[in-house]
Amino acid sequence: MNEWRMFGSYEWKKKIFSTKATGFSPGFWLKKVVFYLIQCVAHQAITSTTNNVIAEMTREKLTDIYNRLYGQFGPQGWWPGDTPFEIMVGAVLTQNTNWNNVERAIDNLKRAGVMSFERLSGLPVDLLAEYIRPAGYFNIKAGRLQNLFATIGERYGGSLDAMMEETTEALRRVLLSVKGIGPETADSVLLYAAGRPVFVVDAYTYRILLRHDLIPEDFGYDEIQQLFMDNLEQDTRLYNEFHALLVCAGKEFCKKSTPKCEGCSLKGI
């Protein structure tokens, strides 16, 4: 007979609790079992309490960071863009460059009268690259934009409305399937173009959280994102504003090589 199946049987109890077999009385074993169970329950309670305390401290610290940055920088009104499509284009163009360069590239597209899915998706890749030259890596980014346009055309018949009707999880999978679009770009589209409560993580976010002891050095994108989404209200406007404020703090104070702590509202947090 399988010993696990025997465990609750009378024969098995006789075997393990037998004074003759063990040299100890059944009462001794009963006390040991009860003591062990008490230890298990106590450990679980302590672990649960500790986790709750840590979560509460994390929530308080994230809230404090947001309030301080909001008080210093004010509302940011992100993402700059007249339409969800323009925001999607901007999310790709901003890869590895600053926003001033992206604005120049978008201005080129607008002046040429091609800032629409129908017009941009029909442009030759070399002409598209020339329009977006100010954004840097223009040949690579032109290819990535065309990959995105091809997916929209093939999967949604070129309809951005149909694309935006996808669930958040499904749309994220679609975006990540596009060659050249990673988690940060995909989540930027979800948050700013589609209005979904998905927190965007970037290098500024990582640097600020690391320097204020909220994350270990080996935390990755998904772990940092989950930290925010587990400890903050699922709110699109909050995520939008918080991410923008972290970018402001990163650019102004929490620089990569020479942080300027003096004057930063997060000093001493």
Secondary structure by P-SEA (a helix, b strand, c coil): cccccccccaaaaaaaaccccccccaaaaaaaaaaaaaaaaaaaaaaaaaaaaaaaaaaaaaaaaaaaaaaacccccccccccaaaaaaaaaaaccccaaaaaaaaaaaaaaccccaaaaaaccaaaaaaaaccccaaaaaaaaaaaaaaaaaaaccccaaaaaaccaaaaaaaaaacccccaaaaaaaacccccccbbbbcaaaaaaaaaaccccccccaaaaaaaaaacccccaaaaaaaaaaaaaaaacccccccccccccccccc
